[in-house]
Amino acid sequence: MPDSSDIGSAFRNGSAAASRYFTDLGDSTVGFVKEQTNDFMGGWNEATKSVLPQAQRARKPELVFPRDMLVESQRPYIRFTCKPANGGQAMTSVNLPCPGGVSFNDGGDYTTVDMGIIGDIASIVAKGGSVSEMAGAAAGAFKKQAAGLGAVGGGILALKTLGANDAATALEFANKSVRNPRTNTAFSGNQLRNFQFDFKMIGKDPKEVDEINEIQSFFREQVYASKLNGTSTIMQQYPSQWTVKFIDPRDGNELQYMPKIFTCYLTSANTVVNSSSNTFRTDLSPYEVDVSLQFQETKILDRDEINALEGGVRFNRDDDAYNELTRDVSDAVKTVGDRLDKKAADARAAELKAETKTTE
């Protein structure tokens, strides 16, 4: 494995080679590339400078519709809270009346396994014994099955055992008999849970109209990924994660008699303007806005996690493990970078010392 000095040398050699390459291209070619790049970035910056402040504006910590719901209503409501996927503080909560017909689909995936004579052999192995004893018992089981099937049945069983499936199938058809597959059900895993919530919002005054506009805009915005660290055009940051809670208006806690939802991603936000009539207000805002939200939990839960969730615990062990791995990798990268910087500084100091001796 190369040491850090070799890596540092490779970086320096690569930089020198790249420098020679662009020098060979000629100043005019390099200038053209720079000019085109600057034109592109300049055009983008010019085109977006008037809208970016609005798009990047700070959102209110809490959006509520209807505006008086948290003060006057005694109906349960639903709270959607958004926070960065890589951790950090919650960004914004959206509070809406609890919709009807909320569906919770808990399921598992199952397949089938044809045991056939393997079932007998498995039973023999499960009983234990020496290898020779188990082999003798398996042979006895095969002979017992063959004897009980008669000549034709025994032939079918033998052909199946030897892997001559086509011949066995032809014999089954001719004899109008078929081997009992001894089919069993096999569990293959649980399912990711998905949730859908539908809302119709009609504002009763200009402030509610503005709040509705903020709500639909916020949901749609949060479906999308963002630039990694806010600058990278190559890597993207995951969209935000959400917690969805059904709230008791009397004390602000989660409703006791509603199933709980794990942390989710907002996979889709569908907005329909004026679904029932093409009516606009005097300020040209739409009369009604329908929003349909689809969420998917961030992982498949096991029994322990679903029981913990019913107690209000939303902790993704996998996220925590990967975050720890990310921190370890970041520390390792920083250590290597520091070593390379030191090697480069030492090499430069040695070069200066050699130049000084030569001058003297």
N, C-alpha and C positions, 0 to 999 in steps of 0.2 A: 504494500500500500504506500503511495507517495506521501512524503511528509509535506508540511505546509510550505517549505521553501520551494519544493517542486511545483506546487499549485500556484504559488505567487509568481514563479518564473513563467508558468504557462499563461497566466493572466497578462503578464507584461509582454510576452512574445505575441499573444493574440492581439493585444492593443497595437503593438508595433506593426503587425501584419495588416491589421485593418487600416492603420494610417497609411501604409505604403499602397494598399489597394485603392483607397480614395485619391491618393496623390497620382497614381497611374491613370485614374479616370480623367484626370485633368480638372483644372479649376472651374472651367465652364460647366462641366457635367455636375460637379458637386454644387455649384451655385444654382444650377437649374433645379436640382432636387430640393435644396433649401428653400428656393423661391416658391416651388409648388406646395411644399409643406406649409410654409408661412401663409400662402394664399388660402389654403384649405382651412387652417385653424383660424385665420383672420376672418374668413367668410362665416365660419360657424359662430365665432364670438360676436360678430356684428349682427348676425341674424337672431341670436338668442339673448342679446344683452337686455332687451326691453321686457322679455317674459321670464327670464330666470329668477329675478327677485320675487315675483309672484309665485312661481312654481316651488321655490325653495324657502318660502315664508315659514315662520314658526307656527305650528298648529296650536290651537287651544288645548290645554290638558284634558278638557272634558267637553264632549259634544252631546247634546241632549235634545231629543224630540219625543213628544211635544215639550216645549221649553219649560212648562210648569209641572212636568211629570214627577220630578223628584220632590216637589214641594207639596202638591195637592193630591196626587194619585195614591190610592191604597192598593193598586193592582201590582202584581209582580212584574218586574221588568228584566231585560236581558242586557248584560254589559259585555262589550267586546273591548278587550284591552290589548294594545299592540306594543311590542318591544322588539329591539334588534335581535336577529337570529343568533348572534354570537354573544348574547348576554347584554347586560347594562340595564339602565332604568327604563321603566315603562314610558312610552311616548304619549299616547293619547288613548282615552277611553271613550267609546261611543255607547250611549244609553238609549235604548229603544223599548217600546212596549213588548212584553213577552208574546211572541206569536203563537197561534194555535197550531195543533197538528205536528208538533215537534217529534221526529222519529229517531229512535235509538236502535240501530241494527248491530247486534252482537252475534258473530258467527265464526264458524270454523270450517276449514277445508278438509275434505275427506276423499280418499280414493279407495280402490279395491285391490285385494291381493288374492290370487288363486293359489290355494295351498296344495290341493291334490294330495298325492302320496307324501309330499314334503311334510304335511301335518303330522303323519305318523312318525316320520323320521325325527322331526323336531321334538315330539313327545319322548321318543327314546333317548335323544341327547339330553333332554332336560332331566331324565331320571339318573343320568350319570353312569359311572362304571368305567372299566378300562376301554381302550380303543378297540381291542379285539371283541370284547363283550358287546359294545355298541354296534360294531360292524355285523356281528352275528345276529343281533336282534333286528337290525334293519333288513338284512337278507331274509330273515324269517317273516317279517311283516310283508315284504314284497311277495314271497311265495304264498303266504296266506291269502293275500288279495287276489293273486293270479288264480289260485285254486278255486276260490269262490266265484270267479267270473266265468268259468268255463273256458273252452278252447278259444272261442272268438274273443271274449272279453280279455282273457289272458294275453292274447296276441296284441290287442289294442294297447293294453298297459305296457307290454314289452316294447312296442314300437315307440310309444310316447317317451318311455324312459330312455331309449336309445337316441332320441332326437329325430326320428323319422316321422315327422308330424304329418306330411302329406299322405303317406301310406296309411297312417293311423286314422286320418280323417276319412279316407276312402273306405276303409274297413268299417268305421263307425256308420257311415252312410249306408253301406251295403247291408249291415246288420240292424240298421235303424236303432242304434243305441249310442249313447254318448257318455264319456267319462264324467263323473261328478267333479266339478272344478273346486268344490269346497271353498267358495268365495267368502272372504272376510273383509270387513271394512277397516281401513287403516287411516289414522289421523295424520295430516300433513302440515297443519299449522292453523293459527287463528288469522283473522282478517283485519285489515286496516278499516277503521270506522270513518265514515263520511257523514257530514251533516249539511242540511240546507235550511236556510231561513229566508222568508219572503216578507217584505214590508212595503206598504203603500203609505206615502207621506204627502199630505196636503196641508200647506201652511195657512194659518189663519191671520197672519200679519207679516209685514216685511221682515221682521227679525227671524221669524220661523222659516220664511222662504230662504233667507241667507243661511240659516243653520242646516236646512235640507241640502242646499248646494254644497256646503262644507262636508257634510256626511258622505254624500255620494262621491264627491271628489276624493275624499280621503280613502275610502274603501278601494276605489279603482287604482289610486296611486300605489297602495300597499300590495297589490298583486305583483308588481314588477320588482325585479332585482335592481340593485344600484351598483355604481362603480366601486370596486374594492378600495377602501380607504378614501373614497370620495374623489379619486383622481384617475385610477387605472382604467384604460380603455381595453385592456386585454383580459383582466380578471373581473368577475362580478361577485358581489356580496349577496348571499341568500336573501330572499324577501323576509320580512319580519315574521316573527311568531306571534300567535294570539292565544289569550286565555278567554274562554267563553263561559260566563257564569250567569245563572238564574238567581236574581236577587230578591230577597224579602224586603219590601219597602219599609217595614216597621223598624228594622234594625240595621239594614245594609249588609247582612250576611247572606250566604248562599241558602237557597231554599232547601229545606230538609227533605222534602218528598220528591225532588226532581233528580234523576240520574245526573252524574257529573261528566264533564267533557275534559279530556286531556289537552295538553298544549297542541295547537293546530297551525297549519299553514292555510292562508286564504288562497284557494286554488282558482277561484273564479268570482268575479263581481259583475253581474249583469244589470244594467240600468235601462229602464224604459221610461221615456218621457211622454206624458199625456196618453196613457194606454187606453182610457175609456172615451176620451173626447179631445179633439185638437183645439184646446182652449188655452189662451195665454192671458196673463194679467195685464193691467195697464202699463206696468214697467217691463212688459214682454218676458217675464219669467213664466215658466210652465205652471199650469194649474196643479198638476200632480206628478210625482216621481215615484216609480216602483223600483225597488232594489232587491235583487235576489243574490244571496251569498252562499257559496259552497266552500266548506272547510274540510280538511283532511287531517287527522291526528298525526303527530310527528313520528309515531312508531306504533308497531303492533304490541299490544299489552298482553302480559301474562296474568295469571290469577292473582298473584300477590299485588301487582300494580293496579289492577282494577279494584281490588279491595281497598288499597291505600287511597286510590282516587276518590272512592265514595266517602272517605274521611277528609277529603279536601287536599290531599297531597299530590302535587303535579311536579314530579322530579324525574327527569330523563337521565337515567344512569349512563346511557350511551353518550349523550351530549357531554356530560361531565368528564367521561374518560377521554373523549376526543379533544376537549378543551385543555385537559392536562397534557395530552400528547403535543398539542399545538404550542403550549408554553415551553415544553422541553425542547422542541425543534427550534423555536425562536432563540432560546438560550444557547443552543448548540451553534446556530448560525452566527450569533453575536460573538461567541468564543472564537470560532474560526476566523471571522472577520478581524477581530482584534489581533489574532496571531499573524494574519497576513499583513496587517498594517505595521506591526512591529518588525516583521521580516523585511518589508519594503524600506522602512526607516533605517534599519541596520545596514541594509545593502547600500542605501544612498550615502549613509555616513562613511562606510568603507570606501566608496568611490571617491568621495570628497577628500578623504585622508590620503588615498593613493595619488590623487591629482596634486595635493599639497606637497607630497614628498617628491614628485616628479619636477615640480616647479623649483623646489629648493636645489 
